[in-house]
Amino acid sequence: MTHDVPYMAHLIYFLTLTKKVELNSPASEITNIHLQPEEYNQFLQMYQSDVLQMCMIKLFAVQINIREFAFYFAKNPAEVQVEHQKIYGNLPKKMSNAYNQMIDRSFYFPESKQYKSFRDLLKETVEFPKYVCTLEAAI
């Protein structure tokens, strides 16, 4: 698969709603479908609003300073604000949903001496919201 499971599930859902495929259509048919720009925007809106409720926990990035970002797993920005204030003593000034851009990025964690992706870390996490780590941006 070249896309995240929620992405593909939303795409299949969108294609069935718009009657471009049927539930019993072969999977190979999906790769041959080209959406018009307005259709793609409709699909993206559906995916980003998570109408299938597959991405309940998101990955948020909070800019600490010009080069550092703190990452959190949470359901929404309000949970991140509370968690960030507990750890850093202030409310986040700049926050973004980093799920699509960062979920499969791997980083070396010296304490465990392993490379792990945010997806791996999400699978290991049982309580949310959760501070994950602070990373320095490569500028």
C-alpha positions in Angstrom: 0.0 0.0 0.0 1.2 3.4 -0.8 -1.2 5.3 1.4 -2.2 5.2 5.1 -5.1 2.9 5.8 -7.5 5.7 6.8 -6.6 7.5 3.5 -7.4 4.4 1.4 -10.6 3.6 3.4 -11.8 7.2 2.8 -10.9 7.0 -0.8 -12.9 3.7 -1.3 -15.8 5.2 0.6 -15.7 8.3 -1.6 -15.5 6.3 -4.8 -18.5 4.2 -3.8 -20.5 7.2 -2.8 -19.8 8.8 -6.2 -20.5 5.5 -7.9 -17.0 5.4 -9.5 -16.6 1.9 -8.0 -18.8 -0.7 -6.4 -18.1 -2.7 -3.3 -17.4 -5.8 -5.3 -15.1 -4.0 -7.8 -11.6 -5.4 -8.1 -9.0 -3.4 -6.1 -6.9 -2.8 -9.2 -9.8 -0.6 -10.5 -9.0 2.0 -7.9 -5.6 2.8 -9.3 -7.1 3.6 -12.7 -9.5 6.2 -11.4 -8.6 9.8 -11.9 -10.6 12.4 -9.9 -11.3 15.9 -11.2 -9.8 18.7 -9.1 -13.2 19.5 -7.5 -13.8 15.7 -6.8 -10.4 15.5 -5.2 -11.1 18.5 -3.0 -14.4 16.9 -1.9 -12.5 13.7 -1.1 -9.8 15.6 0.8 -12.4 17.4 2.9 -14.0 14.0 3.7 -10.6 12.5 4.6 -9.4 15.5 6.6 -12.6 15.7 8.6 -12.3 11.9 9.2 -15.9 11.1 8.5 -15.2 7.4 9.0 -13.7 8.2 12.4 -10.5 6.2 11.8 -8.0 8.8 13.1 -9.2 9.5 16.5 -5.7 10.1 17.8 -3.6 12.7 15.9 0.0 13.7 16.0 0.4 17.4 16.9 3.6 19.5 16.6 4.1 22.5 18.9 6.8 25.0 18.0 8.9 25.6 21.1 11.4 27.9 19.4 12.7 28.5 15.9 14.4 25.1 15.8 12.6 22.8 18.3 9.2 21.1 18.1 7.4 19.1 20.8 5.2 16.3 19.6 2.0 15.0 21.2 -0.6 12.3 20.6 -4.0 13.7 21.3 -7.6 13.8 20.0 -7.7 17.6 19.6 -5.7 20.8 20.0 -7.3 21.5 23.4 -5.8 18.3 24.9 -2.4 19.4 23.5 -2.7 22.8 25.1 -3.3 21.3 28.6 -0.5 18.8 28.2 2.0 21.3 26.9 1.2 23.7 29.7 1.9 21.0 32.3 5.3 20.3 30.7 6.5 23.7 29.6 4.5 26.0 31.8 2.9 28.0 28.9 0.3 27.7 26.2 1.5 26.7 22.7 1.9 29.7 20.4 2.1 27.7 17.2 0.6 24.2 16.8 -0.2 22.0 13.8 -1.5 18.6 13.0 1.5 16.7 11.8 -0.1 13.3 11.3 0.1 13.1 7.5 3.6 14.6 7.3 5.3 12.9 10.2 3.5 9.6 11.2 5.9 7.4 9.3 9.1 9.3 10.0 11.6 7.4 12.0 14.0 8.8 14.6 16.7 7.4 16.8 15.8 7.2 20.5 19.0 6.9 22.6 17.2 5.7 25.7 16.0 2.6 23.9 18.8 2.5 21.3 16.3 2.0 18.5 14.9 3.8 15.5 11.1 4.1 15.8 8.5 5.9 13.8 5.7 7.9 15.3 3.4 5.1 14.1 5.4 2.6 16.2 5.2 4.9 19.2 1.4 5.4 18.7 0.9 1.6 18.8 2.8 1.5 22.1 0.9 4.3 23.7 -2.1 3.4 25.9 -3.0 6.8 27.5 -3.8 10.0 25.7 -3.0 12.8 25.5 0.7 11.9 25.5 3.8 14.0 25.1 6.0 12.0 22.7 9.3 13.9 22.3 11.0 17.1 21.3 12.9 17.2 18.0 15.2 19.8 16.5 14.4 20.8 13.0 17.0 20.5 10.3 17.4 24.0 8.9 
